[in-house]
Amino acid sequence: MKYALYYDYETIGDVLLIVINPSLIPTKEVKTNDVVALYYHDELIGINIFNISKIIKIKAKGLIPLINEDVLNVINHVLENASLNKLPPLDDSGFKVAKIIDIEEHPDSEHLHICQVDVGEKEPLQIVCGAANARKDLLCVCATPYTFMPNGQQIIPNKLLGIQSNGMLCSGRELNLEGYEGKRGLLELSSEYKVGTDFWKY
């Protein structure tokens, strides 16, 4: 099961959000103590754990891209007490160090590029990108398909102006990095980053 964890005390209060399917609007809520399970009919699409700081301290401001086993065990204990299934390990954020190995201009756009992107897999990903600094051999960060972004969006493969795009190349702002709030363009990485590794493990 693919899911994402979000916590931002200043914005939403002392609530841990577990997002499973952000594209659906809940039709039913089931509350058990401080746990609210959100369903679209019979499909579990999200879980909110209120007053989470009474159980565990979380130092985060938005997306929690990775979580260690001890913290996950505490969360799963809460879920089990609410008669919900445990979450699988969240040890792969989906944000890969990537290299643009080929790039061409989109035939129907003045600013979009069609990039072939090495993320350490057997085959490169084709990603349509509009960043001005996208170029061949650039090391950057790729949100692979079905990864959850800091803004809550999930990256779903789709077509942009008729060209298939299977992921998203990210700016520092889109990654919610400090100091990048007003900066446009892809986050450029140095050669110390290895293609295919998890960006958030550095």
Secondary structure, 3 states (H helix, E strand, C coil): CCCEEEECHHHHCCEEEEECCCCCCCCEEEEECCEEEEEECCEEEEEEEECHHHCCCCCCCEEECCCCHHHHHHHHHHHHHCCCCCCCCCCCCCEEEEEEEEEEECCCCCCCEEEEEECCCCCCEEEEECCCCCCCCCEEEEECCCCECCCCCECCCEEECCEEECCEECECCCCCCCCCCCCCCECCCCCCCCCCCEHHHC
